[in-house]
Every structure is written in C-alpha cells, then in structure tokens.
Amino acid sequence: MAFLYVHFISDKLSKSDRIVNGKQMSLKQIISLGLYTFIVAIITWYVTVEFSLVREVSKTEATNLPAVVRTDDIDLQNESFIVVNDPNLSALSERTDQLTPSTNQSSAVKESKLNQDLQHLSRSYNELSASTEQLKARITVYEQLLNENEITFNVPQPTKLDLEVVNDHLPGDFVSLTDRWGSDKKARFNALIAESKDESWAFDMEHQINDFIMLHEHGQNVRLSKVNCKQSMCEMYGYYTDNALFQLLTHDLLVQPWLMATNTQSNSGDAEGDQMKFYTLMTF
C-alpha cells in the first residue's frame, strides 16, 4: 500500500512540478515526503476514530444511569403494619423485584460491549503501531538505496535569447516585441539566426513575399521594414495602421500555394502615432 502511494506521489510530481523554490527535488525527497504524509494521515484517522468511539460510550453510560431518588428516613417499626397490609405497596414491591434482575442484566451486557470495544481499539492501535514501524523501516531502506544511486530529474530549461544577438539582428523599435515570445518562438528565432542562407531559394522567396504585399488590395496599409529568408525559415517585420486589414492580408499571404509555411508565429505592439509594429516568423 505504501509503495502504491509513493508511486502515486512520484507520478504526480512530474516534470516542472518537481521544482520547489526554483530547485529540483530528488526522487529520495519525493518518496520520503509521500511516505511521511501517508503515516501522518493514518495516525490522524486512528486518533479521530478512537476519540469518536470514546465519546459515544460516554454518552451511552450517561443516558443509562439509574435515577436515584433520595427519600427521608422512615421509622420501619412504626410503619410496619402499613407496609404489610397495604396491597398497593405489596404489588409495587413485587414489581421492583421483577425489574431488578433485568436492569442488572442490561448493565452487564453494556459493560461487556464496552470491554469488547476497548479491546478492539487496543488491537487496532497495536496493528497501526506495527504498520508505522514497518513504513519507517522501508523509508530507511529507500533512503539507503537512493544514497547509493542518487537520482535527479532533468527538467528542460526554458529557451532564452541572447540579447546581444537580438539587438544586432533587429532594429531597436522591434526588440521590445521579443519580450512576449514563448519558448517555441525563441527557439525558432535562434534557429533562424544559426541557419545558413540558401541564396537562390531565399532571393526568390523574399521577392515573392514583397511583391505580394505591395500588390495586395490592402498593401497600402502595410509598410515592410524587412523580409529575410534563410534555408527553411523566413522573417518579416514592419508597420501597419489597420489591424483588421492587416489580418486579411496576412491570411491571403499564408494560403498562397508557393508559400506553404508549416508554422507561422506573429505578434504586434504599439508604435509611434496610430501605427502598430509587427514581427512574423515562418517555417517551411
């Protein structure tokens, strides 16, 4: 059971979840955390159950206590004639004699039941204590094994950009757009920078993209700063004034049969006046 619980904790604490305060957690720490949590949960459950049973037993005893009525002392010698000859008192005496054995028997049954419950709790406590010791022993074994074979989880680090490369490659007005790039786009940008240029293919693709935008019905809405292609990737950046028209133009460009981009990522931001600046990265 403890092994299954540890397996569950380890499975849940996968990948980035195994980083706490920026540090990686080892499998030893994860297993120890899971087992100690499991032990604390069992002990808490046991204490709660024992407390509930003791409280119920106390309530039962308080409810079934016989009522005690104190009466004034009676001079039996003076009242002996009345007790003997009063039929009502005789009947009451007989009824009391009949009820007394039943009451004693009920109390004996309840006391026996209470003893059984206490014995059961004692056995449960002993079993739980033994299980706890076994779990502690297993934790010790796991820690020894992990000390012999230390295991750490290799979590992929997020892709970063070299700011010097970005500043050399992009005009200053477009550098701020990289702040909102995700890891995938950063990785593709780094690949573009590292990729060598296929002059023939790149020249043709750059001219086709430029010509398409200039001749498009919404081309006057866009001012291209640069189109740059390598072997399998192209980038373009510039400015536009109307977002809706720019989206229509971009859509028409991407569906051209000669383009056939497999991945396109673009983002934009505010520029001077009423203009917006954009950067688009295409992979083929």
Phi, psi and omega in degrees: 000316178296323180296318178297320180295319179295317178301320179298315181296317182295319180295322180290323182272063183261154174050237187292342179290344179273016175253123179239123182053039177079001181247147179281141176265135177279162178299327178299314181294323181293315181295316181298316178300316181295316182291317178296322177298320180296318180297314180298321179296318181295314182296320178297319178296317182297313181299321180296316180295315181298318180296319180296317181295317179297321180293321179294321179296320179296319178297319182296317180295320181293326182288326186261012176294133180292140179290134180249122181247122179269130178238161178289150178299142182243138176280100185296329180293320182286332185256007184298321182294321182291318182295319184289322188261356180271113183296327181294318180293326178295317179296319179296322179295319179295319181296321178296319178298327180287324185281332186301313179299321181297319180294318178297320180295318179298318179296322180295320179296316181294321178295321178296319179296320179296318178297320179296317179297318180295321178296319179296318178296321179297316179296319180297320180296317179296318179296318180295320178297320179295319179296321179298317179295322178295318179296318178299320179295320179295320178301317179299318179296314180300318180296321178295317179297319182289328176294326179286325180231081183295130182236131174233154181265128178271105180263125181302132178276147180296145180293137179242158177255143172278110185299327179295319179294317179299314181294327178286330187271322185251146172299153184304327183292339184257351181298324182296338179293336182288345180297334183258013179282141173277177182300323183294316181291323176298319180296320179292322177297316177299323178293322178298316181297320183281340186286138175283163187260128171270099190301319183292307181295317182296318180299312181296316183293319179298318181290322179296318179294315178300312182297319182298315183292318181294325184268353181291152182297336177253017183296331180293346178279348186241138174237103182285135173268320180196146167237123184228122179242153179240247178256316184228009183217151175224148173232149173214145179211154183176211185227155172215164183248327182242118185295318182297317180291325178295321179295321178296316180296316180298318178299314181297325179293316186290338181267004179291135183296334180278348181272299175052049177285135179271340179209132179226129178229129184218144173214159185222169179201172181291143175235192181291147178064224181262015182271158172237142177257150182220156173222128182234133179237124183240137178244138183245000000 
